[in-house]
Amino acid sequence: MKIIIAPAKKMIVDTDDFEYETLPKYLDQTEFILKQLRKLNYSDAKALWKCSDKLAEPNFKQLQEMDLHQKLTPALLAFSGIQYQYMAPDLFTEKALDYVRQNLRILSGFYGILRPFDGVVPYRLEMQSKIKIPKFQNLYTFWNSKLYDALSTNNEPIINLASEEYSKAITPYLKPKQEFISVVFGSIVDGKLKVKATLAKMARGEMVRFMAENNVDNIEDLKKFNHPDWKLSTNLSTPKQLVFIYQK
């Protein structure tokens, strides 16, 4: 079983708690993307990032100084957005760490795909960013099937806890009959299912923690996610999608 999650915009450097174990698989491709990013002037970079000067200025400076081989943080700790805060990987047992090491993969516009203990540096680049890359339309065509190729080698089930922006970098390359199960965390609003981004990010992090702590290796155990705020909807769920409803 493999689990895919999205990265987070917010990142930190932490070289003390855990040492990185490996370098990202597609580091040469990341170096190429970095070269393209460094061709941007400040205005173009800010437009690409769609952010304020307060965020763009330090990110632009960081871009010029970035070294993909120095001051590396394990990816699982480097991303510090809401999903990762609720996952709380710094509190994992050794068994839970082994579980995510084997099963969890983080999709990334900059690095392609990351194992939890791949060493990374802070960056700002979403998968859907309209970066100009010679001979490629966008990051999806640049990465092509590489992310899937690194993710799954034996037709194993894939549990999708990523946003659509990232999961659609995988879905075109699924093998015939390969299980791809999306987990949806939603609220019933006016009789309709609505996904609220912040709540969904929190739940995705807690789901990863649940899977790691319970060594989940099949879909039936995944359905046993026992968080008090979420309940599996058997009516809305399908063989390709598990739907959990917010209870507050």
URZI-V682826 format. One record per run of one state. SS is the DSSP state (2 for helix, 1 for strand, 0 for the rest). FROM is the first residue (numbers start at 1). LEN is the number of residues. If there is no record, write none. Layout:
# URZI-V682826
SS;FROM;LEN, SS;FROM;LEN
This chain:
# URZI-V682826
0;1;1, 1;2;5, 0;7;4, 1;11;1, 0;12;10, 1;22;2, 0;24;3, 2;27;11, 0;38;4, 2;42;8, 0;50;3, 2;53;13, 0;66;7, 1;73;2, 2;75;4, 1;79;1, 0;80;2, 2;82;6, 0;88;1, 2;89;3, 0;92;2, 2;94;10, 1;104;5, 0;109;3, 1;112;4, 0;116;2, 1;118;3, 0;121;12, 1;133;1, 0;134;2, 1;136;1, 0;137;2, 2;139;5, 0;144;2, 2;146;6, 0;152;6, 1;158;3, 0;161;3, 2;164;4, 0;168;3, 2;171;3, 0;174;6, 1;180;10, 0;190;2, 1;192;3, 0;195;2, 2;197;17, 0;214;5, 2;219;4, 0;223;7, 1;230;3, 0;233;5, 1;238;1, 0;239;2, 1;241;6, 0;247;2
